[in-house]
């Protein structure tokens, strides 16, 4: 059809000739390519060779090798790599060598891995794998492992290393010699974990290292507990002493100690396993066993006696108290208690009744008389210059001591007589009553060259009177007065007591004021019949016999002759003689100069109503005075007199 202007004409069907040729060429090329690729896949599939670019990590190119060839190549390469390999294993104090011959590889697995390259994607993937292998390399892993005998070799090496490295931890030890604390410093413990060591060696093998440095675990010895060692080593020095039970001397103890800081510093400078010696500080005691044995009870510190008056029961009580006190030993610093030893003052403890002071009267009381021993002992402690801890006076002057004011009353639990062994050595008390009724007290010990001389100063006196009380029940009309045995006469006196300390050469060292004692006076009492007051010249208002007697020419009862002696002087043979007032002045033995009198100190029991023993006014110097002779107040000679104040 012809083209007409203004109209579009559809071309005729059919491909241009040139296009057809191009299509044919392209198709032929595609056929050739596909055919060639398939031929390549077929070639690779039919081949038993490993693709190009394949190698093993142990060394060696596996390209083009068969699987068996590759396995052998890997084995050879591993032997070359490990067979001559030697790893140096070093550690503190030594070293070992580990041969690579203990290692083998899994060559078969490596060959399988190399041979499988490209074949895992099927037939059609073989061509692509072959083509891509020329640009991409593959390194297969030959897994290393211990040879059949490699584990044994490795364990043997580990054992040798452990033997070289490991050491047992030892702590610091010590022992004590006569003069030193000897310390042996401990040694550090060294150890290694065997499992960790095995892994470290294998890691070095797999990594191909030439050397391995091991760092074992080190445990240093602990510092010893120096405070605990000190407590164990320390010994406090102790003087020798006398065992009061066995009467044997316990040896002295030498003190031991050391300087903790010096010991610690010395140990720090000492090498492990070596010894060092810390000097001990030794302190010798002041009193050794030999010294104590040489001086034990070698001196008589005091020796005195007083005379025991009164009935047999009183002397029996004194004997019983002596049995409790005799052979008593006091160690230095110990305190003697009279009541602890002699109490309780009861019949169950063996005491009988004898005269004692009760509420101002002299009555029979259990344990009467025991104060004579406590008082005599007090005098002895003053002479021995022992420390008085507790002492109380009687209500009335006892009369049996060398000087007034050196008595010591006891009763029940208070008052007590106590003194302390204030010397550096033991003291022993010996006491007994002899056949002449003399009470002896001796204190044995070790003299320090000083002894005491007690003396007193009379401050005041009060003379006792004889008074008469009407008692028609006791005295018949016309009868003579009867003495009241419970109220015998005692002169009152106030004294200050001192202790003069004198050395062995007779030189006065010191004079100490001890105490001020006020002893009460007590009037002697006689009973009379009230109807006889005029006849006897008694003033009923005052009780004094100071009136002119009125004689009845025809008395109903024949009167008893009036005694020629003053009734103030007791005539009862069972009662002690009453003391009479001292002279107004005594120019020698009783100094009263207030300028030299220390400040007085009242005795705690000066007015005490508690019972105490009935006194005997006879001084210890007189063995058994006549009951007809009244005694005066005993005094001590002045300081420059030759007579000793000790009885």
QUIVEN-V499578 format. One record per residue. N is the residue number from 1. RES is the residue in one small letter. BURIAL is + if it has 16 or more other ideal C-beta (glycine too) atoms within 10 Angstrom, else -. Layout:
N_RES_BURIAL ; N_RES_BURIAL
This chain:
1_x_- ; 2_x_- ; 3_x_- ; 4_x_- ; 5_x_- ; 6_x_- ; 7_x_- ; 8_x_- ; 9_x_- ; 10_x_- ; 11_x_- ; 12_x_- ; 13_x_- ; 14_x_- ; 15_x_- ; 16_x_- ; 17_x_- ; 18_x_- ; 19_x_- ; 20_x_- ; 21_x_- ; 22_x_- ; 23_x_- ; 24_x_- ; 25_x_- ; 26_x_- ; 27_x_- ; 28_x_- ; 29_x_- ; 30_x_- ; 31_x_- ; 32_x_- ; 33_x_- ; 34_x_- ; 35_x_- ; 36_x_- ; 37_x_+ ; 38_x_- ; 39_x_- ; 40_x_- ; 41_x_+ ; 42_x_- ; 43_x_- ; 44_x_+ ; 45_x_- ; 46_x_- ; 47_x_- ; 48_x_- ; 49_x_+ ; 50_x_+ ; 51_x_+ ; 52_x_+ ; 53_x_+ ; 54_x_+ ; 55_x_+ ; 56_x_+ ; 57_x_+ ; 58_x_+ ; 59_x_- ; 60_x_+ ; 61_x_+ ; 62_x_+ ; 63_x_+ ; 64_x_- ; 65_x_+ ; 66_x_- ; 67_x_+ ; 68_x_- ; 69_x_+ ; 70_x_+ ; 71_x_+ ; 72_x_- ; 73_x_+ ; 74_x_+ ; 75_x_+ ; 76_x_- ; 77_x_+ ; 78_x_+ ; 79_x_+ ; 80_x_- ; 81_x_+ ; 82_x_+ ; 83_x_- ; 84_x_- ; 85_x_+ ; 86_x_- ; 87_x_+ ; 88_x_- ; 89_x_+ ; 90_x_- ; 91_x_+ ; 92_x_- ; 93_x_- ; 94_x_- ; 95_x_- ; 96_x_+ ; 97_x_- ; 98_x_+ ; 99_x_+ ; 100_x_+ ; 101_x_+ ; 102_x_+ ; 103_x_+ ; 104_x_+ ; 105_x_+ ; 106_x_+ ; 107_x_+ ; 108_x_- ; 109_x_- ; 110_x_+ ; 111_x_+ ; 112_x_- ; 113_x_+ ; 114_x_+ ; 115_x_+ ; 116_x_- ; 117_x_+ ; 118_x_+ ; 119_x_- ; 120_x_- ; 121_x_- ; 122_x_- ; 123_x_- ; 124_x_- ; 125_x_- ; 126_x_+ ; 127_x_+ ; 128_x_- ; 129_x_+ ; 130_x_+ ; 131_x_- ; 132_x_- ; 133_x_+ ; 134_x_- ; 135_x_- ; 136_x_- ; 137_x_- ; 138_x_+ ; 139_x_- ; 140_x_+ ; 141_x_- ; 142_x_+ ; 143_x_- ; 144_x_+ ; 145_x_- ; 146_x_- ; 147_x_+ ; 148_x_- ; 149_x_- ; 150_x_+ ; 151_x_- ; 152_x_- ; 153_x_- ; 154_x_+ ; 155_x_- ; 156_x_- ; 157_x_+ ; 158_x_+ ; 159_x_- ; 160_x_- ; 161_x_+ ; 162_x_+ ; 163_x_- ; 164_x_+ ; 165_x_+ ; 166_x_- ; 167_x_+ ; 168_x_- ; 169_x_- ; 170_x_- ; 171_x_- ; 172_x_+ ; 173_x_- ; 174_x_+ ; 175_x_- ; 176_x_- ; 177_x_- ; 178_x_- ; 179_x_- ; 180_x_- ; 181_x_+ ; 182_x_- ; 183_x_+ ; 184_x_+ ; 185_x_+ ; 186_x_+ ; 187_x_+ ; 188_x_- ; 189_x_+ ; 190_x_+ ; 191_x_- ; 192_x_+ ; 193_x_- ; 194_x_- ; 195_x_- ; 196_x_- ; 197_x_+ ; 198_x_- ; 199_x_- ; 200_x_+ ; 201_x_+ ; 202_x_+ ; 203_x_- ; 204_x_+ ; 205_x_+ ; 206_x_- ; 207_x_- ; 208_x_- ; 209_x_- ; 210_x_- ; 211_x_- ; 212_x_+ ; 213_x_- ; 214_x_+ ; 215_x_- ; 216_x_+ ; 217_x_- ; 218_x_- ; 219_x_- ; 220_x_- ; 221_x_+ ; 222_x_- ; 223_x_- ; 224_x_+ ; 225_x_- ; 226_x_+ ; 227_x_- ; 228_x_- ; 229_x_+ ; 230_x_- ; 231_x_- ; 232_x_- ; 233_x_+ ; 234_x_- ; 235_x_- ; 236_x_- ; 237_x_- ; 238_x_- ; 239_x_+ ; 240_x_+ ; 241_x_+ ; 242_x_+ ; 243_x_- ; 244_x_- ; 245_x_- ; 246_x_- ; 247_x_- ; 248_x_- ; 249_x_+ ; 250_x_- ; 251_x_- ; 252_x_+ ; 253_x_+ ; 254_x_- ; 255_x_+ ; 256_x_+ ; 257_x_+ ; 258_x_+ ; 259_x_+ ; 260_x_- ; 261_x_- ; 262_x_- ; 263_x_+ ; 264_x_- ; 265_x_- ; 266_x_+ ; 267_x_+ ; 268_x_- ; 269_x_- ; 270_x_- ; 271_x_- ; 272_x_- ; 273_x_- ; 274_x_- ; 275_x_- ; 276_x_+ ; 277_x_- ; 278_x_+ ; 279_x_- ; 280_x_+ ; 281_x_- ; 282_x_- ; 283_x_- ; 284_x_- ; 285_x_+ ; 286_x_- ; 287_x_+ ; 288_x_+ ; 289_x_+ ; 290_x_- ; 291_x_+ ; 292_x_+ ; 293_x_- ; 294_x_- ; 295_x_+ ; 296_x_+ ; 297_x_+ ; 298_x_- ; 299_x_+ ; 300_x_- ; 301_x_+ ; 302_x_+ ; 303_x_+ ; 304_x_+ ; 305_x_+ ; 306_x_+ ; 307_x_+ ; 308_x_+ ; 309_x_+ ; 310_x_+ ; 311_x_+ ; 312_x_- ; 313_x_+ ; 314_x_+ ; 315_x_+ ; 316_x_+ ; 317_x_+ ; 318_x_+ ; 319_x_+ ; 320_x_+ ; 321_x_+ ; 322_x_+ ; 323_x_- ; 324_x_+ ; 325_x_+ ; 326_x_- ; 327_x_- ; 328_x_+ ; 329_x_+ ; 330_x_+ ; 331_x_- ; 332_x_+ ; 333_x_- ; 334_x_- ; 335_x_- ; 336_x_+ ; 337_x_- ; 338_x_+ ; 339_x_+ ; 340_x_- ; 341_x_- ; 342_x_+ ; 343_x_+ ; 344_x_- ; 345_x_+ ; 346_x_- ; 347_x_- ; 348_x_- ; 349_x_- ; 350_x_- ; 351_x_+ ; 352_x_+ ; 353_x_+ ; 354_x_+ ; 355_x_+ ; 356_x_+ ; 357_x_+ ; 358_x_+ ; 359_x_- ; 360_x_- ; 361_x_+ ; 362_x_+ ; 363_x_- ; 364_x_+ ; 365_x_+ ; 366_x_+ ; 367_x_+ ; 368_x_+ ; 369_x_+ ; 370_x_+ ; 371_x_+ ; 372_x_+ ; 373_x_+ ; 374_x_+ ; 375_x_+ ; 376_x_+ ; 377_x_+ ; 378_x_+ ; 379_x_+ ; 380_x_+ ; 381_x_+ ; 382_x_+ ; 383_x_+ ; 384_x_+ ; 385_x_+ ; 386_x_+ ; 387_x_- ; 388_x_+ ; 389_x_- ; 390_x_+ ; 391_x_+ ; 392_x_+ ; 393_x_+ ; 394_x_+ ; 395_x_+ ; 396_x_+ ; 397_x_+ ; 398_x_+ ; 399_x_+ ; 400_x_+ ; 401_x_+ ; 402_x_+ ; 403_x_+ ; 404_x_+ ; 405_x_+ ; 406_x_+ ; 407_x_+ ; 408_x_+ ; 409_x_+ ; 410_x_+ ; 411_x_+ ; 412_x_- ; 413_x_- ; 414_x_- ; 415_x_+ ; 416_x_+ ; 417_x_+ ; 418_x_+ ; 419_x_+ ; 420_x_+ ; 421_x_+ ; 422_x_+ ; 423_x_+ ; 424_x_- ; 425_x_+ ; 426_x_+ ; 427_x_+ ; 428_x_+ ; 429_x_+ ; 430_x_+ ; 431_x_+ ; 432_x_+ ; 433_x_+ ; 434_x_- ; 435_x_- ; 436_x_- ; 437_x_+ ; 438_x_+ ; 439_x_+ ; 440_x_+ ; 441_x_+ ; 442_x_+ ; 443_x_+ ; 444_x_+ ; 445_x_+ ; 446_x_+ ; 447_x_+ ; 448_x_- ; 449_x_- ; 450_x_- ; 451_x_+ ; 452_x_+ ; 453_x_+ ; 454_x_+ ; 455_x_+ ; 456_x_+ ; 457_x_+ ; 458_x_+ ; 459_x_+ ; 460_x_- ; 461_x_+ ; 462_x_+ ; 463_x_- ; 464_x_+ ; 465_x_+ ; 466_x_+ ; 467_x_+ ; 468_x_+ ; 469_x_+ ; 470_x_+ ; 471_x_+ ; 472_x_- ; 473_x_- ; 474_x_- ; 475_x_+ ; 476_x_- ; 477_x_- ; 478_x_+ ; 479_x_+ ; 480_x_+ ; 481_x_+ ; 482_x_- ; 483_x_+ ; 484_x_+ ; 485_x_+ ; 486_x_+ ; 487_x_+ ; 488_x_+ ; 489_x_+ ; 490_x_+ ; 491_x_+ ; 492_x_+ ; 493_x_+ ; 494_x_+ ; 495_x_+ ; 496_x_+ ; 497_x_+ ; 498_x_+ ; 499_x_+ ; 500_x_+ ; 501_x_- ; 502_x_+ ; 503_x_- ; 504_x_- ; 505_x_- ; 506_x_- ; 507_x_- ; 508_x_- ; 509_x_- ; 510_x_- ; 511_x_- ; 512_x_- ; 513_x_- ; 514_x_+ ; 515_x_+ ; 516_x_+ ; 517_x_+ ; 518_x_+ ; 519_x_+ ; 520_x_+ ; 521_x_+ ; 522_x_+ ; 523_x_+ ; 524_x_+ ; 525_x_+ ; 526_x_+ ; 527_x_+ ; 528_x_+ ; 529_x_+ ; 530_x_- ; 531_x_+ ; 532_x_+ ; 533_x_+ ; 534_x_- ; 535_x_+ ; 536_x_+ ; 537_x_+ ; 538_x_+ ; 539_x_- ; 540_x_- ; 541_x_- ; 542_x_- ; 543_x_+ ; 544_x_- ; 545_x_+ ; 546_x_- ; 547_x_- ; 548_x_- ; 549_x_- ; 550_x_- ; 551_x_- ; 552_x_- ; 553_x_- ; 554_x_- ; 555_x_- ; 556_x_- ; 557_x_- ; 558_x_- ; 559_x_- ; 560_x_- ; 561_x_- ; 562_x_- ; 563_x_- ; 564_x_- ; 565_x_- ; 566_x_- ; 567_x_+ ; 568_x_+ ; 569_x_+ ; 570_x_+ ; 571_x_- ; 572_x_- ; 573_x_- ; 574_x_- ; 575_x_+ ; 576_x_+ ; 577_x_+ ; 578_x_+ ; 579_x_+ ; 580_x_+ ; 581_x_+ ; 582_x_+ ; 583_x_- ; 584_x_- ; 585_x_- ; 586_x_- ; 587_x_- ; 588_x_- ; 589_x_+ ; 590_x_+ ; 591_x_+ ; 592_x_- ; 593_x_- ; 594_x_- ; 595_x_- ; 596_x_- ; 597_x_- ; 598_x_- ; 599_x_- ; 600_x_+ ; 601_x_- ; 602_x_- ; 603_x_+ ; 604_x_- ; 605_x_+ ; 606_x_+ ; 607_x_- ; 608_x_+ ; 609_x_- ; 610_x_+ ; 611_x_+ ; 612_x_+ ; 613_x_+ ; 614_x_+ ; 615_x_+ ; 616_x_+ ; 617_x_+ ; 618_x_+ ; 619_x_+ ; 620_x_+ ; 621_x_- ; 622_x_- ; 623_x_- ; 624_x_- ; 625_x_+ ; 626_x_- ; 627_x_+ ; 628_x_- ; 629_x_- ; 630_x_+ ; 631_x_+ ; 632_x_- ; 633_x_+ ; 634_x_+ ; 635_x_+ ; 636_x_+ ; 637_x_- ; 638_x_- ; 639_x_- ; 640_x_- ; 641_x_- ; 642_x_- ; 643_x_- ; 644_x_- ; 645_x_+ ; 646_x_+ ; 647_x_+
